[in-house]
Amino acid sequence: MIAAVRVRGDVDVSHKVSRTLQDLNLEKKNSCVVFEDTESVRGMLKVGKDYIAYGEISEDTVEKLSERNGEEVKSGDVINLSPPSGGYRDTKRQVQQGGALGKRENMDELVQKMV
């Protein structure tokens, strides 16, 4: 499963990116959505990469999100999380540049900081 977390707000977002984030149900900062891994979802995540952090998560993390939500998390469910303890790294740069945005190899770490 893939988790996506909205890191940045709505200011100066292009219409295409704004519409894509709405389609992903990522309308508020610090909201998380879990998806099944499909090509169409991956394409939408790439369009919104400058406003979200995303990556694959483990079953343990899915269970923690389910506890937080109060019921089993299904694909497309929105879970409102707290900001990560210790804060985000730079919210204007990609992960490869030392920031918080884009595709992460270790998404579990970020989500567990926010639960």
RAKAVEN-V346828 format. One record per residue. N is the residue number from 1. D_LAST is the distance of its C-alpha to the last C-alpha in Angstrom with 2 decimals. Layout:
BEGIN
N;D_LAST, N;D_LAST
END
This chain:
BEGIN
1;17.25, 2;16.21, 3;13.03, 4;13.79, 5;11.93, 6;14.29, 7;14.80, 8;18.17, 9;19.87, 10;23.09, 11;25.77, 12;28.45, 13;26.90, 14;29.69, 15;30.38, 16;29.78, 17;26.28, 18;25.44, 19;26.77, 20;24.89, 21;21.50, 22;22.56, 23;23.55, 24;20.12, 25;18.60, 26;16.85, 27;18.50, 28;16.07, 29;14.27, 30;10.50, 31;10.96, 32;10.27, 33;13.07, 34;13.93, 35;17.67, 36;20.40, 37;22.04, 38;25.20, 39;27.49, 40;27.16, 41;23.37, 42;23.80, 43;26.51, 44;24.50, 45;21.65, 46;24.44, 47;25.78, 48;22.54, 49;21.76, 50;22.59, 51;19.84, 52;16.93, 53;15.29, 54;15.57, 55;16.22, 56;16.34, 57;13.54, 58;14.33, 59;14.57, 60;12.23, 61;9.31, 62;10.86, 63;11.02, 64;7.38, 65;7.08, 66;10.29, 67;9.39, 68;6.92, 69;9.89, 70;12.49, 71;14.56, 72;15.03, 73;13.73, 74;16.91, 75;17.99, 76;17.77, 77;15.22, 78;13.29, 79;9.70, 80;9.17, 81;6.05, 82;6.64, 83;8.74, 84;8.00, 85;9.35, 86;12.93, 87;13.02, 88;14.12, 89;17.33, 90;20.16, 91;19.19, 92;22.73, 93;23.16, 94;22.35, 95;20.58, 96;24.11, 97;25.21, 98;22.50, 99;20.27, 100;16.93, 101;18.49, 102;19.78, 103;19.51, 104;17.55, 105;18.64, 106;15.37, 107;12.63, 108;10.58, 109;10.36, 110;9.05, 111;6.32, 112;5.24, 113;5.84, 114;3.83, 115;0.00
END
